[in-house]
């Protein structure tokens, strides 16, 4: 995939499976700092979240994500990325 607007290369997709409400965040890096920032914004919206599901990539397996999960009392479940 090539570069997007303003040198963005990555998209973080956050979706509420109950309502199908989806947020897309673009970023020039895929790192824990960006992920935590956007998850904190998502958690701050009026949504009820008990579990989040993510792939097993480093920015989701980071210690900071573990602390965020603990602080907001959210269960973090890992899954395997889809591959045909």
PyMOL commands that set and color helices and strands:
alter all, ss='L'
color gray80, all
select helices_A, chain A and resi 5-7+32-43+63-71
alter helices_A, ss='H'
color red, helices_A
select strands_A, chain A and resi 10-15+22-27+51-55+75-79
alter strands_A, ss='S'
color yellow, strands_A
deselect
rebuild
show_as cartoon
